[in-house]
Amino acid sequence: MLTILGFAMIATFLVLIMTKKMSPIAALVLIPALFCVAVGQGAQLGDYVIEGVGDLAPTAAMLMFAIVYFGMMIDVGLHFRPTGTPFPQPSRESFPPPRPVG
């Protein structure tokens, strides 16, 4: 029964977000709360929210750091190329010819 409700919740997310009836943030907050009440677990909703926020806080902090870091890198001129060579190729000017020893 819970599996069917889980798939129904995901389908509800998809339909509401893709038809633009609800914003993604509002859907991610409200739909699980409504399904929790529909299942009869509304009394434990606060405990579920506190546990979920505690579990997701490290991931949210890492995501915020990544957004700030990569935004700053793009602002200073470092452009990330999703295609092409993974590492920049050094030019001949980067490595001058060695000097003779002696």
Buried (B, 14 or more C-beta within 10 A) or exposed (E): EEEEEEEEBEEBBEEBBEEEEBEEEEBEEEBBEEBBEEEEEEEEEEEEBEEEEEEEEEEEEEEEEEEEEEEEEEEEEEEEEEEEEEEEEEEEEEEEEEEEEE
